Amino acid sequence: MTTSQARRESGERGGTVLVTGGAGFIGVATSPLLAHSFDRVVAVDSMHPQIHPSAVRPAGLDERVELVVGDVTSPQVWDGVLSDCHPDVVIHLAAETGTGQSLTEATRHAAANVVGTTQMMDAFLRNDAKPRRVVLTSSRAVYGEGAWSRGADGATFYPGQRTNELLERSQWDFPDAAPCAMSAETTHPAPVSVYGATKLAQENILTAWAQSVGVEPVVLRLQNVYGPGQSLINPYTGIMSLFCRLARAGRSIPLYEDGQVRRDFVLIDDVARAVHAAAIAAKPGVGPIDIGSGEHQTIATAAELIAAFYGAPAPHVTGQFRQGDVRHAWADVEHARAALGWVPEFSLADGVKRLATWIEDQPGVEI
Ligand SMILES: NC(=O)c1ccc[n+]([C@@H]2O[C@H](COP(=O)([O-])OP(=O)(O)OC[C@H]3O[C@@H](n4cnc5c(N)ncnc54)[C@H](O)[C@@H]3O)[C@@H](O)[C@H]2O)c1
């Protein structure tokens, strides 16, 4: 029996998987799992200079992955790729991902995230190369501030974007209210950043198209992904790697707002397993799936863990804030367990150790 026959008999997939943005953080981490489950893995990646300054193939990308350098907004790139491969499954990772940056470079974010998705869909039909399934990695950014509850009966409300005026007065939380976990089944999307709005547009466009043409859409809404392999040079992403680099240099980590911002830091190993599961699951069902760590921490707690790991001075609160940042975000991962048979495995403490250990092996790490 061949390896691919054995895989199929054990419920896994053969065939071809095409991964856009496959040379990025999540693409590289997922590549060995995909290469194990599929006969052929093709990655299309523009090698964006903000992520790949030297434009060389990432060392961690599984050697079985065929990397095509090309931009997903280009119809010619798509026609070239699809003349050579008709994917069974597509994992759409390619995106501009800077939340803060998206406010000043909205067109660039919309072009890659929205037009990149529509060009991909048009190309599948134009080339008669419709995949069976498209997995999209969306983001918790689609929820914005999410739902909060208030009063003795815990009535849910949507506070919307925190205004500059409130933030300048250091009014960080919504008074007399408590944030709720983010769950696609109960929380309405209400993005407060251009990035979040483009991710929601991606979701809606892909889902409408896929259901109309008979393709299975699987949307994962990822919380904050961190861990080995994350960019140590992209200044627009990766708060955990920045915290590690500051603490490693013996500096006190600065904390925005009052340090009590809550985030759900999910380790890349867990996310790679979730993306892989979304690609091969028998029936993931319709509707977005939240992916998080199963726990949530304040930024202060995460920074203290990192400072303690490096023996750095205690973090300090700056009171600064960034437009487009939300106050609290964490996922309810129950749906992921039911839909994908996936559960997160790593605690923040374990993940920080893995990230910090990996950083030690990287050449020329600077703040
Ligand atoms: N990392 C996170 O914390 C996180 C959280 C939520 C959602 N996501 C989503 O997951 C996906 C992957 O994120 P990541 O962390 O791996 O990001 P990344 O920046 O490391 O990787 C993205 C890859 O896409 C490529 N790319 C960018 N624009 C492209 C284009 N126009 N054409 C072709 N390739 C292009 C880049 O070169 C890069 O290799 C994105 O869609 C992102 O929105 C990530």
The ligand as an SDF file (V2000), in Angstrom:
LIG
                    3D

 44 48  0  0  0  0  0  0  0  0999 V2000
   -0.2190   35.8200   13.1410 N   0  0  0  0  0  0  0  0  0  0  0  0
   -1.3390   36.1710   13.7500 C   0  0  0  0  0  0  0  0  0  0  0  0
   -1.3420   36.5210   14.9580 O   0  0  0  0  0  0  0  0  0  0  0  0
   -2.6540   36.1170   13.0220 C   0  0  0  0  0  0  0  0  0  0  0  0
   -3.8280   36.3490   13.7640 C   0  0  0  0  0  0  0  0  0  0  0  0
   -5.0480   36.3380   13.0930 C   0  0  0  0  0  0  0  0  0  0  0  0
   -5.0920   36.0750   11.7400 C   0  0  0  0  0  0  0  0  0  0  0  0
   -3.9420   35.8680   11.0390 N   0  0  0  0  0  0  0  0  0  0  0  0
   -4.0550   35.6400    9.6000 C   0  0  0  0  0  0  0  0  0  0  0  0
   -3.2820   34.5150    9.2340 O   0  0  0  0  0  0  0  0  0  0  0  0
   -2.7210   34.7060    7.9280 C   0  0  0  0  0  0  0  0  0  0  0  0
   -1.2500   34.4330    7.9500 C   0  0  0  0  0  0  0  0  0  0  0  0
   -0.6430   35.2410    8.9290 O   0  0  0  0  0  0  0  0  0  0  0  0
    0.9050   35.1160    9.2830 P   0  0  0  0  0  0  0  0  0  0  0  0
    1.0280   35.4350   10.7200 O   0  0  0  0  0  0  0  0  0  0  0  0
    1.4670   33.8630    8.7410 O   0  0  0  0  0  0  0  0  0  0  0  0
    1.4510   36.3700    8.4690 O   0  0  0  0  0  0  0  0  0  0  0  0
    2.8350   36.5740    7.7100 P   0  0  0  0  0  0  0  0  0  0  0  0
    2.9200   38.0220    7.3930 O   0  0  0  0  0  0  0  0  0  0  0  0
    3.9630   35.9250    8.4460 O   0  0  0  0  0  0  0  0  0  0  0  0
    2.6220   35.7410    6.3700 O   0  0  0  0  0  0  0  0  0  0  0  0
    1.8450   36.2110    5.3110 C   0  0  0  0  0  0  0  0  0  0  0  0
    2.5250   35.7540    4.0370 C   0  0  0  0  0  0  0  0  0  0  0  0
    1.7420   36.2550    2.9540 O   0  0  0  0  0  0  0  0  0  0  0  0
    2.6100   36.7850    1.9850 C   0  0  0  0  0  0  0  0  0  0  0  0
    1.8640   37.8060    1.2620 N   0  0  0  0  0  0  0  0  0  0  0  0
    1.4710   39.0280    1.6980 C   0  0  0  0  0  0  0  0  0  0  0  0
    0.8000   39.6680    0.7270 N   0  0  0  0  0  0  0  0  0  0  0  0
    0.7710   38.8150   -0.3330 C   0  0  0  0  0  0  0  0  0  0  0  0
    0.2260   38.8960   -1.6410 C   0  0  0  0  0  0  0  0  0  0  0  0
   -0.4100   40.0040   -2.0630 N   0  0  0  0  0  0  0  0  0  0  0  0
    0.3840   37.8340   -2.4790 N   0  0  0  0  0  0  0  0  0  0  0  0
    1.0340   36.7130   -2.0800 C   0  0  0  0  0  0  0  0  0  0  0  0
    1.5770   36.5840   -0.8550 N   0  0  0  0  0  0  0  0  0  0  0  0
    1.4430   37.6250    0.0000 C   0  0  0  0  0  0  0  0  0  0  0  0
    3.7930   37.3370    2.7380 C   0  0  0  0  0  0  0  0  0  0  0  0
    4.9650   37.4040    1.9300 O   0  0  0  0  0  0  0  0  0  0  0  0
    3.9310   36.3310    3.8800 C   0  0  0  0  0  0  0  0  0  0  0  0
    4.8520   35.3070    3.5520 O   0  0  0  0  0  0  0  0  0  0  0  0
   -3.1330   36.0970    7.4960 C   0  0  0  0  0  0  0  0  0  0  0  0
   -4.2420   35.9970    6.6510 O   0  0  0  0  0  0  0  0  0  0  0  0
   -3.5150   36.7910    8.7770 C   0  0  0  0  0  0  0  0  0  0  0  0
   -4.5120   37.7770    8.5490 O   0  0  0  0  0  0  0  0  0  0  0  0
   -2.7230   35.8760   11.6600 C   0  0  0  0  0  0  0  0  0  0  0  0
  1  2  1  0
  2  3  2  0
  2  4  1  0
  4  5  1  0
  4 44  2  0
  5  6  2  0
  6  7  1  0
  7  8  2  0
  8  9  1  0
  8 44  1  0
  9 10  1  0
  9 42  1  0
 10 11  1  0
 11 12  1  0
 11 40  1  0
 12 13  1  0
 13 14  1  0
 14 15  2  0
 14 16  1  0
 14 17  1  0
 17 18  1  0
 18 19  2  0
 18 20  1  0
 18 21  1  0
 21 22  1  0
 22 23  1  0
 23 24  1  0
 23 38  1  0
 24 25  1  0
 25 26  1  0
 25 36  1  0
 26 27  1  0
 26 35  1  0
 27 28  2  0
 28 29  1  0
 29 30  1  0
 29 35  2  0
 30 31  1  0
 30 32  2  0
 32 33  1  0
 33 34  2  0
 34 35  1  0
 36 37  1  0
 36 38  1  0
 38 39  1  0
 40 41  1  0
 40 42  1  0
 42 43  1  0
M  CHG  2   8   1  16  -1
M  END
$$$$
